[in-house]
Amino acid sequence: MTHAAPSPLAARRSGPLRGRVRVPGDKSISHRALIFGALTVGETRISGLLEGEDVSNTGKAMRALGATVERTGDGAWRAHGVGVGGFRQPHQVLDFGNSGTGCRLVMGAVAGCPVTATFDGDASLRKRPMKRILDPVALIGAHAVDLAEGGRLPITLAGARDPIPIVYRTPVPSAQIKSAVLLAGLAAPGETTVIEAEASRDHTERLLAHFGAEVKVEAEGVAGRKITLKGEPELTPAVVAVPADPSSAAFPMVAALLVPGSEVILTDVMTNPLRTGLITTLREMGADIETLDVRNDGGEAMADFRVRASALHGVEVPAARAPSMIDEYPVLAVAASFAEGTTIMRGLKELRVKESDRLAAVADGLRANGVAVEIDGDDLIVHGKGRAAGGGTVATHMDHRIAMAFLVMGLASGKPVGIDDAAFIATSFPDFVPMMRALGADLG
Ligand code: S3P
């Protein structure tokens, strides 16, 4: 996806936000539902799919690899797959746009098939490390035929003719690395095992089991997991209902906490404990977030949340919590600016290799809006004063979450907050601006 001209946007101090909204479907599950559907013979039906650019690029890649992927209604999709190991040789470059998840997961899936595919993406994705995927898939028998300097995109990957089952310890807690190895291991005979020192989001394991694969999950050490997949399963078509994305819900949630007088209900939000670190942290800061209705209908658990404007105070967020809220630090840093006292967010090394260097982008954005902030090694320290001056324009660096986080800031700061480009919001939350306006946000 190319975004020709940047589209700047500003957020202004708003009256109380009120209403009930369902943010779009979870991005992680949406990518996986399409990929698993494409590896399954028969019809997979998906409801609530996130119809953003990132997931749309994964759908296009699945088509290029031989699957049928069709939209049948609002968020309703149907996939007819090729079977495990059955991808066909694509005739075009697989362009993942802005999406590290789509690119890395599909690299894993291709690594287990005897095809050669070229992976590419936009300027942001071309900067991101891919060696973390190329290393394990090389052990499985795939190899990069061509790659840019530093192991970056564009990369042409030759999948393994005879994939080898491996035991792999992820070097960093990353669901993308874990998922790439498991997807490659699907086509390998015998057991593929991934060991992670800290548990990362487990949607791949859950969906694999949902599609009929044999997956064993065991505890590893204090906070880790060992996941073992039995290779060459016959995946069975499944029905997947995608719950609302907690990483997208984070933006209206923090906005409702910061804008005085607000009361917002967020419905159907996924409450998988490996994704709810932000809610835990905000509650520690004094946030009034009420859980209204918890459901678990066999898939992922979800709940509705009532969020009321709250006076927040600074806290220390332990490094061990980072995997369960890795995408939420930009908006947490905004919340911390409006808290009284210092918030220390520890262990954020991985934030440097997201859609942008989020540690630097957050610190620069906060400073531009009069907030005192420090980066100390891998820790982010925000000195909250109960309010933010605003008045700055934030460089978003092709990063949707930087864009949305600073628009949230502008809704409660003294002067408006501008962002240089709102276009990338469409990668994960295409309706963000109209949905926030419907709640009462002054965005324009
Ligand atoms: C994701 C994993 C995380 C996260 C990303 C989505 C996934 O990345 O930041 O937005 O769906 O597996 P890492 O695995 O690199 O931590």
Boltz pocket constraint, residues with backbone or C-beta under 6 A from the ligand:
constraints:
  - pocket:
      binder: B
      contacts: [[A, 27], [A, 28], [A, 29], [A, 101], [A, 173], [A, 174], [A, 175], [A, 176], [A, 177], [A, 179], [A, 200], [A, 201], [A, 326], [A, 327], [A, 350]]
      max_distance: 6.0
